[in-house]
């Protein structure tokens, strides 16, 4: 279920991916696993089930500037 604050806007998602990939760890050595959206069949949000496209396009998390800053 994608509760409030769990679906990231594209800009924030891209920042997360950049940091995730910057670790240099192999996918099997990472602490988290990314699941391709192509493997999803539907998304359940606060308004109920919807298509994957609708669910992932409906960002419920604000893109706060402090979350987009690069850390040293």
ABEGO torsion letter per residue (X at the ends): XBBBGABBBAAAAAAAAAAAAAAGBBAAABABBBBBAAABABBBBAAEBBBAAAAAABBABBBBAAAABBBX
